[in-house]
Amino acid sequence: MLKEKQQMCERRLPKRIILVRHGESQGNLDTSAYTTTPDYRIPLTSLGIEQARSAGRRIRDVVSEGGCTDNWKVYFYVSPYERTRSTLREIGRAFPKKRIIGVREECRVREQDFGNFQVEERMKVIKQTRERFGRFFFRFPEGESAADVFDRVSSFMESLWRDIDMKRLDQDRCSDTNLVIVSHGLTSRVFLMKWFKWTVDQFERLNNFENSEFRVMQLGPGGDYSLLIHHTKEELEQWGMSREMIADQQWRATENRGSWNEECCWNLASFFDNLKESSSSSEEDEDEEK
């Protein structure tokens, strides 16, 4: 009886968390669109629609493992912006209804707020200032910084874990659940930063997602997620990830959960210089006396 209760309470993690940027929007094609159209109403271009449809087919190929497995389902989260909702609509064409567990509009994965109507010449000057100030902490006038986006993405993750614990995303224990989050470039990078505990410096190394590009966090045999199960080391390098960040992804793909602080010594180099390797407690005592 106790064993059955433990199994019922056991946390069952999604096999994959897939982050997708929207297809090409009118604002990507012509930035003057933001001067007359609110950011959240910017539509996809015809190319963006095709990109989203293609992304849907490729995502289905990932979750079905090229058609080699039949025990999979998907759950979607989507930003409320027109371009992300439209991207989801086109992605959905690749999935039969029986494969979709559910979908939820989630305001906390919306685009970084750049203010209201954006005057093109003024925005060029502001973005130049952002490059000098630093992309993560620079706050747009009447808008947000990436640090502000980090805070709301952190809140979303707390809700995501509650959804997992309450089994809201896992209606069929015989099928693997795949979460697909249709969002924006910066928001997706911030999500990865928060999940993998990257520093601000590491975040600022990262290149943006291309339109309708997606990145797959897959659950490894040790119970942790890694980008290096589905993707290659070369891809991670192209995204701007450092050698230490890639080594961490390799560790997450193969090792057991719970031993990260003990085994991932490369993380310390981001914060300390010239750390000594001590062989005994007496050496540590000598250092303290000095």
Rosetta silent file (secondary structure, phi, psi, omega in degrees, C-alpha in Angstrom):
SEQUENCE: MLKEKQQMCERRLPKRIILVRHGESQGNLDTSAYTTTPDYRIPLTSLGIEQARSAGRRIRDVVSEGGCTDNWKVYFYVSPYERTRSTLREIGRAFPKKRIIGVREECRVREQDFGNFQVEERMKVIKQTRERFGRFFFRFPEGESAADVFDRVSSFMESLWRDIDMKRLDQDRCSDTNLVIVSHGLTSRVFLMKWFKWTVDQFERLNNFENSEFRVMQLGPGGDYSLLIHHTKEELEQWGMSREMIADQQWRATENRGSWNEECCWNLASFFDNLKESSSSSEEDEDEEK
SCORE:     score description
SCORE:     0.000 S_00000001
   1 L     0.000  -44.976  179.029    0.000    0.000    0.000 S_00000001
   2 H   -62.635  -40.036  179.560    2.809    2.390    0.932 S_00000001
   3 H   -62.932  -39.393  178.751    4.625    1.554   -2.304 S_00000001
   4 H   -64.523  -40.500  178.688    1.511    2.394   -4.316 S_00000001
   5 H   -63.701  -40.938  178.853    1.212    5.765   -2.547 S_00000001
   6 H   -61.998  -41.197  179.216    4.846    6.533   -3.287 S_00000001
   7 H   -65.363  -37.641  179.441    4.332    5.735   -6.962 S_00000001
   8 H   -66.621  -35.133 -176.801    1.249    7.991   -7.084 S_00000001
   9 H   -87.512   -7.971 -176.970    3.177   10.870   -5.499 S_00000001
  10 L   -63.162  133.720  178.295    6.272   10.363   -7.640 S_00000001
  11 L   -75.447  124.629  179.810    7.155   13.364   -9.768 S_00000001
  12 L  -110.785  112.746 -172.650    7.051   12.403  -13.449 S_00000001
  13 L   -85.987  148.215  172.259    9.025   14.848  -15.547 S_00000001
  14 L   -59.709  145.749  179.730    8.351   15.787  -19.168 S_00000001
  15 L   -69.302  -35.983 -179.621   10.759   14.048  -21.523 S_00000001
  16 E  -139.428  148.242  166.496   11.488   17.299  -23.341 S_00000001
  17 E  -120.255  117.231 -174.184   11.035   21.036  -22.895 S_00000001
  18 E  -113.420  121.557  179.518   11.196   22.712  -26.305 S_00000001
  19 E   -99.713  125.006 -176.677   11.616   26.484  -26.613 S_00000001
  20 E  -122.859  130.943  170.327   10.444   27.974  -29.928 S_00000001
  21 E   -86.809  149.154  178.382   10.817   31.524  -31.177 S_00000001
  22 L   -60.839  161.176  175.351    8.002   32.900  -33.337 S_00000001
  23 L   -70.161  174.957 -179.372    8.268   33.025  -37.116 S_00000001
  24 L   -56.204  129.895  179.541    9.338   36.117  -39.009 S_00000001
  25 E  -106.686  169.111  177.460    7.105   39.046  -38.047 S_00000001
  26 H   -62.218  -31.831  177.028    6.333   42.279  -39.806 S_00000001
  27 H   -70.258  -32.051  174.336    8.535   43.991  -37.212 S_00000001
  28 H   -67.241  -33.761 -177.407   11.467   41.751  -38.087 S_00000001
  29 H   -79.616  -37.863 -176.140   11.007   42.700  -41.725 S_00000001
  30 L  -148.615  105.921 -174.996   10.445   46.428  -41.172 S_00000001
  31 H   -66.292  -15.311  178.032   11.092   48.025  -37.782 S_00000001
  32 H   -67.437  -14.391  178.694    8.938   51.034  -38.704 S_00000001
  33 H   -59.879  -29.944 -177.338    5.924   48.765  -38.046 S_00000001
  34 H   -72.097  -14.008 -179.299    6.393   49.402  -34.317 S_00000001
  35 H   -77.729  -21.524 -176.725    5.696   53.123  -34.767 S_00000001
  36 L  -121.799  -15.957 -177.274    2.053   52.553  -35.732 S_00000001
  37 L  -121.466  129.715  175.774    1.220   49.068  -34.430 S_00000001
  38 L   -57.356  143.853 -175.705    1.452   47.964  -30.777 S_00000001
  39 H   -53.078  -41.324 -175.531    4.148   45.327  -30.322 S_00000001
  40 H   -70.958  -11.701  179.510    1.672   42.679  -29.182 S_00000001
  41 H  -103.403    2.251 -179.613   -0.352   43.099  -32.404 S_00000001
  42 L   -64.330  124.487 -176.916    2.555   42.732  -34.852 S_00000001
  43 L   -89.173  170.748  171.150    1.598   39.864  -37.233 S_00000001
  44 E   -76.039  153.168  168.924    3.661   37.213  -38.969 S_00000001
  45 L   -83.482  173.216  176.706    4.748   37.696  -42.557 S_00000001
  46 H   -62.499  -35.611  175.936    3.897   35.072  -45.182 S_00000001
  47 H   -65.593  -40.301  179.527    7.445   33.743  -44.755 S_00000001
  48 H   -60.623  -36.875  177.505    6.891   33.615  -40.988 S_00000001
  49 H   -64.024  -44.923  178.586    3.810   31.466  -41.496 S_00000001
  50 H   -64.978  -39.033  178.123    5.784   29.006  -43.624 S_00000001
  51 H   -61.150  -41.513 -179.474    8.606   28.978  -41.069 S_00000001
  52 H   -66.086  -40.902  177.679    6.139   28.133  -38.299 S_00000001
  53 H   -62.359  -42.349  178.716    4.599   25.286  -40.292 S_00000001
  54 H   -63.604  -41.162  178.280    8.049   23.882  -40.972 S_00000001
  55 H   -60.703  -40.434  178.570    8.930   24.167  -37.275 S_00000001
  56 H   -59.044  -44.432  179.503    5.797   22.195  -36.416 S_00000001
  57 H   -64.544  -39.350 -178.579    6.823   19.339  -38.712 S_00000001
  58 H   -72.070  -36.313  176.966   10.345   19.321  -37.286 S_00000001
  59 H   -65.923  -41.966  177.055    9.115   19.395  -33.676 S_00000001
  60 H   -61.006  -38.535  178.501    6.799   16.491  -34.393 S_00000001
  61 H   -63.401  -36.365  178.967    9.762   14.616  -35.857 S_00000001
  62 H   -67.282  -51.264 -173.294   11.709   15.270  -32.630 S_00000001
  63 H   -72.048  -25.507  177.258    9.009   14.146  -30.188 S_00000001
  64 L   -92.611    1.951 -179.582    8.095   11.086  -32.279 S_00000001
  65 L    53.381   49.218  178.037   11.811   10.289  -32.704 S_00000001
  66 L    70.442   24.823 -179.004   11.448   10.263  -36.453 S_00000001
  67 L    83.669    7.285 -176.729    8.253    8.213  -36.286 S_00000001
  68 L   -86.533  -11.963  178.265    9.971    5.413  -34.373 S_00000001
  69 L  -130.122  149.479 -177.816    7.872    5.810  -31.223 S_00000001
  70 L  -115.953   -3.763 -175.001    4.146    6.144  -30.745 S_00000001
  71 L   -99.919   66.960 -179.521    3.935    6.905  -27.005 S_00000001
  72 E  -141.400  151.059  174.052    4.204   10.699  -27.011 S_00000001
  73 E  -144.998  165.971 -178.117    2.025   13.741  -26.422 S_00000001
  74 E  -129.039  150.149  172.686    2.556   17.507  -26.290 S_00000001
  75 E  -129.717  131.587 -174.716    1.442   20.364  -24.062 S_00000001
  76 E  -108.617  138.254  162.518    1.810   23.950  -25.298 S_00000001
  77 E  -114.034  143.290 -177.514    2.455   27.234  -23.513 S_00000001
  78 E  -142.691  138.796  171.471    2.248   30.358  -25.665 S_00000001
  79 L   -63.461  147.639 -177.116    2.951   34.068  -25.281 S_00000001
  80 L   -76.534   -0.529 -177.558   -0.209   36.188  -25.807 S_00000001
  81 L   -70.341  152.242 -178.032    1.324   38.203  -28.656 S_00000001
  82 H   -57.864  -42.268 -175.511   -0.221   37.925  -32.117 S_00000001
  83 H   -69.604  -31.262  177.203    2.987   36.603  -33.697 S_00000001
  84 H   -79.311  -38.850  176.415    3.404   33.825  -31.134 S_00000001
  85 H   -61.176  -41.263  178.587   -0.273   32.843  -31.213 S_00000001
  86 H   -67.023  -37.906  177.427   -0.066   32.661  -35.016 S_00000001
  87 H   -62.104  -44.821  177.663    3.145   30.628  -34.805 S_00000001
  88 H   -60.568  -41.526 -179.022    1.432   28.153  -32.477 S_00000001
  89 H   -58.601  -42.012 -179.383   -1.543   27.932  -34.837 S_00000001
  90 H   -74.833  -37.338  175.600    0.744   26.927  -37.706 S_00000001
  91 H   -59.693  -40.083 -176.558    2.820   24.558  -35.550 S_00000001
  92 H   -61.831  -19.898  178.892   -0.414   22.873  -34.493 S_00000001
  93 H   -62.412  -22.288 -177.430   -1.127   21.798  -38.072 S_00000001
  94 H   -84.422   -6.533 -172.249    1.517   19.087  -37.635 S_00000001
  95 L  -120.524  125.910  171.997   -0.233   17.487  -34.635 S_00000001
  96 L   -67.625  153.356 -176.048   -3.455   15.445  -34.533 S_00000001
  97 H   -54.336  -38.329 -175.571   -5.857   16.416  -31.761 S_00000001
  98 H   -67.403  -15.690 -179.528   -5.279   13.201  -29.808 S_00000001
  99 H   -89.582  -11.334 -175.057   -1.601   14.104  -29.397 S_00000001
 100 E   -99.564  112.835  178.913   -2.267   17.490  -27.742 S_00000001
 101 E   -70.283  -42.471 -178.126   -2.824   17.297  -23.973 S_00000001
 102 E   179.908  176.616  178.282   -3.585   20.999  -23.688 S_00000001
 103 E  -147.351  144.907 -179.918   -2.538   24.585  -24.360 S_00000001
 104 E  -140.662  130.700  171.003   -2.248   27.625  -22.138 S_00000001
 105 E   -77.168  130.097 -174.154   -1.675   31.293  -22.877 S_00000001
 106 L  -130.050  106.757 -175.939    1.040   32.487  -20.499 S_00000001
 107 H   -64.599  -25.354 -175.636    1.669   36.237  -20.148 S_00000001
 108 H   -75.186   -8.195  174.977    4.937   35.735  -18.286 S_00000001
 109 H  -106.711   22.935  177.676    6.664   34.362  -21.408 S_00000001
 110 L   -72.708  174.627  179.432    5.749   37.436  -23.486 S_00000001
 111 L   -65.766  153.821  169.465    8.292   39.621  -25.280 S_00000001
 112 L   -55.898  135.495 -178.658   10.521   42.057  -23.399 S_00000001
 113 L   -81.495  118.242 -179.467    8.571   45.310  -23.088 S_00000001
 114 L   -98.571    9.561 -173.734   10.287   48.047  -25.116 S_00000001
 115 L   108.904 -166.351 -178.535    7.737   50.763  -24.247 S_00000001
 116 L   -90.135 -124.278  175.525    4.589   51.643  -26.138 S_00000001
 117 L   -63.574  135.682 -172.764    4.709   52.892  -29.741 S_00000001
 118 L  -106.238  115.328  176.628    8.376   52.871  -30.765 S_00000001
 119 L   -76.550  123.134 -167.864    9.772   55.822  -32.690 S_00000001
 120 H   -57.376  -51.642 -177.169   12.286   54.254  -35.070 S_00000001
 121 H   -64.843  -38.354  178.684   15.133   56.793  -34.864 S_00000001
 122 H   -64.968  -39.942 -179.476   14.794   57.089  -31.089 S_00000001
 123 H   -66.161  -33.307  177.367   14.942   53.301  -30.691 S_00000001
 124 H   -61.634  -43.219  179.901   18.171   53.136  -32.702 S_00000001
 125 H   -67.289  -41.877 -179.639   19.821   55.544  -30.253 S_00000001
 126 H   -62.856  -41.861 -179.099   18.408   53.683  -27.235 S_00000001
 127 H   -69.847  -30.601  173.686   19.688   50.330  -28.513 S_00000001
 128 H   -65.295  -40.030  176.803   23.144   51.818  -29.072 S_00000001
 129 H   -63.834  -38.668  178.637   23.074   52.960  -25.443 S_00000001
 130 H   -59.274  -39.674 -179.436   22.054   49.447  -24.399 S_00000001
 131 H   -63.962  -35.487  178.892   25.185   48.026  -26.047 S_00000001
 132 H   -75.871  -34.985 -174.789   27.361   50.393  -23.993 S_00000001
 133 H   -80.091  -38.095 -174.434   25.440   49.828  -20.747 S_00000001
 134 L   121.919  127.975 -170.561   25.018   46.034  -20.967 S_00000001
 135 L   -67.606  -29.910 -173.960   22.148   44.069  -22.493 S_00000001
 136 L   -76.989  -42.245 -173.414   20.984   42.337  -19.319 S_00000001
 137 L   -96.010  -11.443 -178.620   20.561   45.289  -16.966 S_00000001
 138 L   -69.331  125.287  178.474   19.617   48.036  -19.431 S_00000001
 139 L  -104.174  125.726  177.544   15.975   49.036  -18.952 S_00000001
 140 L   -67.912  139.771  176.103   14.150   50.559  -21.903 S_00000001
 141 L   -54.287  128.676 -177.777   12.356   53.827  -21.114 S_00000001
 142 L    65.029   13.631 -177.237    8.757   52.909  -20.192 S_00000001
 143 L  -132.724 -147.290 -174.124    9.743   49.275  -20.702 S_00000001
 144 L  -123.580  160.244  165.580   11.744   46.395  -19.218 S_00000001
 145 L   -98.905  167.818  173.373   15.283   45.151  -18.844 S_00000001
 146 H   -62.698  -29.780  176.720   16.266   41.538  -19.412 S_00000001
 147 H   -63.776  -36.851  175.790   16.621   41.392  -15.613 S_00000001
 148 H   -65.120  -41.021  177.887   12.909   42.252  -15.335 S_00000001
 149 H   -62.771  -38.839  178.025   12.113   39.464  -17.800 S_00000001
 150 H   -56.247  -42.884 -177.822   14.236   37.118  -15.651 S_00000001
 151 H   -63.515  -43.774 -178.242   12.001   37.853  -12.642 S_00000001
 152 H   -76.165  -30.905  174.331    8.750   37.010  -14.409 S_00000001
 153 H   -65.573  -37.041  176.835   10.243   33.941  -16.108 S_00000001
 154 H   -61.322  -41.704  177.025   11.323   32.772  -12.638 S_00000001
 155 H   -63.195  -41.554  177.638    7.727   33.148  -11.479 S_00000001
 156 H   -60.542  -41.602 -179.640    6.534   31.164  -14.503 S_00000001
 157 H   -62.218  -37.218  176.896    8.952   28.341  -13.671 S_00000001
 158 H   -61.162  -42.019  177.349    7.509   28.094  -10.167 S_00000001
 159 H   -66.316  -37.006  179.182    4.047   27.662  -11.716 S_00000001
 160 H   -61.602  -44.241  178.262    5.459   25.142  -14.187 S_00000001
 161 H   -64.662  -35.921  176.427    6.808   22.983  -11.367 S_00000001
 162 H   -64.738  -40.855  177.425    3.430   23.175   -9.614 S_00000001
 163 H   -60.031  -40.524  178.997    1.742   22.039  -12.831 S_00000001
 164 H   -66.583  -46.697 -178.283    4.153   19.095  -12.986 S_00000001
 165 H   -64.586  -34.778  179.990    3.668   18.201   -9.314 S_00000001
 166 L   -83.851    0.640  178.664   -0.132   18.432   -9.616 S_00000001
 167 L    60.495   32.450  177.139    0.047   16.220  -12.741 S_00000001
 168 L   -74.126  -19.754 -176.772   -1.802   18.811  -14.823 S_00000001
 169 L  -105.082    1.359 -169.666    0.492   18.084  -17.755 S_00000001
 170 L  -130.649   82.042 -175.155    0.606   14.318  -17.445 S_00000001
 171 L   -92.100  -11.521 -175.851   -2.731   12.719  -18.229 S_00000001
 172 L  -137.907  104.677 -176.100   -1.397    9.445  -19.645 S_00000001
 173 L   -69.375  -10.300  178.214    1.337    7.599  -17.761 S_00000001
 174 L   -87.735   -6.552 -176.999    1.901    5.388  -20.807 S_00000001
 175 L  -120.090  146.605  173.442    2.994    8.357  -22.948 S_00000001
 176 E   -78.122  132.775  177.366    5.976   10.710  -22.768 S_00000001
 177 E   -93.196  136.051  176.365    4.972   14.338  -22.248 S_00000001
 178 E  -122.490  122.033  176.790    6.739   17.051  -24.255 S_00000001
 179 E   -90.597  131.416  177.398    6.336   20.706  -23.259 S_00000001
 180 E  -121.299  119.295 -178.050    6.528   23.217  -26.111 S_00000001
 181 E  -109.867  110.370 -178.471    6.876   26.894  -25.132 S_00000001
 182 E   -94.048  111.756 -169.922    6.196   29.275  -28.040 S_00000001
 183 E  -143.771 -140.968 -172.869    7.783   32.560  -27.061 S_00000001
 184 L  -128.875  165.335 -173.623   10.373   35.171  -28.079 S_00000001
 185 H   -60.321  -56.262 -177.676   14.128   35.234  -28.545 S_00000001
 186 H   -65.390  -42.012 -179.491   15.229   37.080  -25.418 S_00000001
 187 H   -60.433  -39.917  179.037   12.605   35.437  -23.222 S_00000001
 188 H   -67.445  -38.847  177.598   13.745   31.983  -24.337 S_00000001
 189 H   -65.983  -38.380  176.965   17.399   32.837  -23.631 S_00000001
 190 H   -65.182  -39.155  176.876   16.419   34.105  -20.180 S_00000001
 191 H   -57.707  -47.335  179.125   14.499   30.853  -19.578 S_00000001
 192 H   -63.636  -39.961  178.584   17.652   28.863  -20.355 S_00000001
 193 H   -59.053  -48.394 -179.507   19.719   31.190  -18.156 S_00000001
 194 H   -65.308  -45.254 -175.529   17.415   30.667  -15.185 S_00000001
 195 H   -63.747  -46.191 -174.152   17.081   26.902  -15.704 S_00000001
 196 H   -94.912    5.976  174.984   20.788   26.183  -16.103 S_00000001
 197 L    62.053   40.499  177.280   21.929   28.817  -13.561 S_00000001
 198 L   -75.899  151.396  177.379   24.009   30.785  -16.051 S_00000001
 199 L   -80.125  170.437  177.027   25.663   34.021  -14.961 S_00000001
 200 H   -61.592  -42.994  178.706   24.944   37.429  -16.471 S_00000001
 201 H   -60.705  -40.335  178.724   28.254   37.284  -18.353 S_00000001
 202 H   -67.169  -39.448  176.789   27.332   33.888  -19.767 S_00000001
 203 H   -59.385  -43.313 -174.818   23.895   35.177  -20.803 S_00000001
 204 H   -72.157  -10.182  173.158   25.430   38.108  -22.657 S_00000001
 205 H   -76.163  -23.584 -166.624   27.550   35.703  -24.724 S_00000001
 206 L   -73.401  140.601  171.894   24.456   34.092  -26.230 S_00000001
 207 L   -85.713  153.297 -179.725   23.230   34.667  -29.763 S_00000001
 208 L   -72.041  157.418  170.306   19.527   35.132  -30.370 S_00000001
 209 L   -66.705  146.418  167.444   17.286   32.387  -31.767 S_00000001
 210 L   -75.973  165.632  178.010   16.505   32.666  -35.464 S_00000001
 211 L   -60.399  130.210 -179.271   12.825   32.956  -36.426 S_00000001
 212 L    63.801   12.632  173.150   11.022   29.646  -35.718 S_00000001
 213 L   -75.703  146.779  176.445   14.265   28.148  -34.406 S_00000001
 214 E  -133.534  154.936  179.077   13.820   25.865  -31.428 S_00000001
 215 E  -126.761  135.810 -170.029   16.077   24.405  -28.778 S_00000001
 216 E  -108.708  115.576  169.682   15.417   21.080  -27.110 S_00000001
 217 E   -92.661  115.714 -176.522   16.064   20.441  -23.427 S_00000001
 218 E  -115.859  142.611 -178.436   15.881   16.666  -23.076 S_00000001
 219 E   -73.777  125.293 -179.909   15.780   14.602  -19.907 S_00000001
 220 L   -88.941  173.476 -177.879   18.922   12.541  -19.464 S_00000001
 221 L   -64.385  -22.646  179.096   19.309    9.128  -17.797 S_00000001
 222 L   -86.629   -1.606  176.615   20.486   10.802  -14.573 S_00000001
 223 L    94.048   13.448  177.760   17.269   12.802  -14.237 S_00000001
 224 L  -120.207  158.235  179.368   18.514   16.222  -15.405 S_00000001
 225 E   -91.599  146.773  178.167   17.827   18.181  -18.589 S_00000001
 226 E  -146.245  147.604  173.008   20.511   18.952  -21.137 S_00000001
 227 L   -81.216  -12.187 -171.493   20.771   20.691  -24.505 S_00000001
 228 L   -97.749   16.931  171.964   23.503   18.254  -25.485 S_00000001
 229 L   -93.386  -48.184  178.372   21.282   15.201  -25.902 S_00000001
 230 L   -86.190  -39.824 -175.571   19.383   16.408  -28.960 S_00000001
 231 L   -94.205  168.076 -179.215   21.829   19.074  -30.129 S_00000001
 232 L  -101.795  163.226  176.433   25.534   18.840  -30.963 S_00000001
 233 H   -59.549  -37.788 -179.828   28.537   20.533  -29.386 S_00000001
 234 H   -63.818  -38.800  177.318   29.010   22.489  -32.622 S_00000001
 235 H   -63.053  -44.828 -179.271   25.481   23.877  -32.382 S_00000001
 236 H   -62.093  -37.435  176.333   26.058   25.001  -28.791 S_00000001
 237 H   -64.088  -40.383  178.786   29.254   26.743  -29.872 S_00000001
 238 H   -64.830  -29.641  178.670   27.334   28.544  -32.638 S_00000001
 239 L   -76.244   -8.226  178.260   24.827   29.757  -30.046 S_00000001
 240 L    99.577    8.156 -178.481   27.679   31.462  -28.167 S_00000001
 241 L   -74.566  138.228 -178.784   28.046   29.009  -25.291 S_00000001
 242 L   -76.844  171.257  178.284   31.474   28.907  -23.641 S_00000001
 243 H   -59.419  -39.843 -179.596   33.592   25.803  -23.068 S_00000001
 244 H   -67.963  -38.735  178.837   32.476   25.739  -19.418 S_00000001
 245 H   -65.409  -38.828  179.285   28.792   26.019  -20.359 S_00000001
 246 H   -69.817  -38.738  177.216   29.149   23.154  -22.831 S_00000001
 247 H   -61.724  -37.937  177.783   30.984   21.027  -20.248 S_00000001
 248 H   -64.203  -41.512  178.053   28.076   21.596  -17.868 S_00000001
 249 H   -64.689  -37.364  176.875   25.608   20.436  -20.522 S_00000001
 250 H   -63.488  -43.112  178.243   27.692   17.321  -21.089 S_00000001
 251 H   -62.196  -45.051 -179.066   27.660   16.593  -17.366 S_00000001
 252 H   -62.710  -29.810 -178.230   23.882   17.108  -17.176 S_00000001
 253 H   -74.487  -17.668 -170.909   23.392   14.679  -20.063 S_00000001
 254 H  -127.130  -26.900 -171.097   25.191   11.821  -18.309 S_00000001
 255 L   -93.974  170.437  178.783   25.489   12.262  -14.541 S_00000001
 256 L   -81.458  148.362  176.415   23.136   11.737  -11.611 S_00000001
 257 L   -67.951  153.098  173.712   21.191   14.595  -10.101 S_00000001
 258 L    99.259  -15.651 -177.488   22.271   15.917   -6.717 S_00000001
 259 L  -109.663   17.729 -173.669   26.052   15.877   -7.191 S_00000001
 260 H   -60.813  -49.079 -176.346   26.334   19.087   -9.225 S_00000001
 261 H   -64.753  -33.955 -177.491   28.129   21.212   -6.599 S_00000001
 262 H   -76.212  -35.261 -170.628   30.612   18.450   -5.763 S_00000001
 263 H  -102.936  -21.204 -176.219   31.511   17.453   -9.314 S_00000001
 264 L   -95.606   67.273 -174.631   31.126   20.615  -11.403 S_00000001
 265 H   -66.819  -20.664 -178.763   34.230   22.400  -10.152 S_00000001
 266 H   -63.980  -22.110  178.502   34.452   24.528  -13.325 S_00000001
 267 H   -63.446  -31.270 -177.725   31.566   26.631  -11.990 S_00000001
 268 H   -64.744  -30.491 -176.848   33.831   27.984   -9.236 S_00000001
 269 H   -64.326  -19.534  178.100   36.170   29.608  -11.765 S_00000001
 270 H   -73.202  -16.182 -172.939   33.420   32.110  -12.629 S_00000001
 271 L  -122.680  -23.441 -174.818   33.606   33.548   -9.113 S_00000001
 272 L  -127.135  152.345  174.953   37.067   32.870   -7.636 S_00000001
 273 L  -112.720  141.788  170.005   40.698   33.278   -8.707 S_00000001
 274 L    54.895   44.770  175.390   43.595   30.978   -7.818 S_00000001
 275 L   -68.891  134.612 -178.666   41.698   28.528   -5.625 S_00000001
 276 L   -90.392  148.727  172.462   44.093   26.109   -3.954 S_00000001
 277 L   -93.021  111.663  179.762   43.680   22.353   -3.808 S_00000001
 278 L   -97.908  138.940 -176.682   44.155   21.370   -0.139 S_00000001
 279 L   -95.948  -13.813 -178.035   44.986   17.769    0.711 S_00000001
 280 L  -152.644  162.364  178.916   44.187   17.865    4.431 S_00000001
 281 H   -68.179  -26.462  179.505   42.323   19.824    7.073 S_00000001
 282 H   -65.663  -36.879  177.195   45.665   20.805    8.670 S_00000001
 283 H   -64.852  -37.601  178.227   46.625   22.695    5.510 S_00000001
 284 H   -64.911  -39.477  178.965   43.340   24.565    5.665 S_00000001
 285 H   -64.633  -39.130  178.615   44.039   25.480    9.308 S_00000001
 286 H   -62.935  -41.402  179.508   47.504   26.765    8.356 S_00000001
 287 H   -63.226  -38.206 -179.249   46.008   28.958    5.626 S_00000001
 288 H   -68.457  -35.568  179.381   43.520   30.432    8.100 S_00000001
 289 H   -66.704  -34.810  179.280   46.329   31.239   10.588 S_00000001
 290 L   -68.298    0.000    0.000   48.217   33.089    7.868 S_00000001
